[in-house]
Amino acid sequence: DLRKVAQVLKIPLPRHGVFEDGAGLVRCSLFALFDGQQCVPEDALGPKTAEFNCRNLPAKLLSNLSIIPAERCNQVFMKSALLKTFEDLEADPLRPPGAAERCAAAVALVLGDFVVTAVLGRCTALLCQEDPALPSSKPPKGGGAISWSSRSYIPTELGPRRRGPQGGILESGGVPEVSGHTLEAPAAGGGPPRPPPL
């Protein structure tokens, strides 16, 4: 629950745009998976990198979200905030000695019925929600049947970035694939909705 984390860290979340709907503030959740086995450079300490990113992701993302003006709280700026968070994690001077520059990751920021995903390297995740209409004698821990799914992504490379003479990035290696999706409610009459077209 990103709102509870924001209260603990005393970093206010925006209260406009995608953070609200007609009934008030929407639920905000953050899910993240970091894979320390895939890192750049390969001889670096990947598990240290994964732990560092996991511990620092919420605060860095909240800091980036908190500075977005009310009139800019839209889907495009949510994607930008998530991308900027990856850059902040990579550039953090407090990174442990020997830690890698970056490691594979799959991150999902859920704001009501909108989800922003960022995938870096060969790391994927499937976000599911319980479908109360389906009978189950013993629901699996942490959720039930899949009621929607996201698209498949081509993994991005973890390789180093190559910069041009003025410092601009010439190659996009190391930049996560960021995209947004509007979630659909289960179709009337039971059963999950069709996944979005590829």
PyMOL commands that set and color helices and strands:
alter all, ss='L'
color gray80, all
select helices_A, chain A and resi 2-9+17-19+46-66+70-72+75-91
alter helices_A, ss='H'
color red, helices_A
select strands_A, chain A and resi 20-21+24-25+28-40+102-111+114-120+177-182
alter strands_A, ss='S'
color yellow, strands_A
deselect
rebuild
show_as cartoon
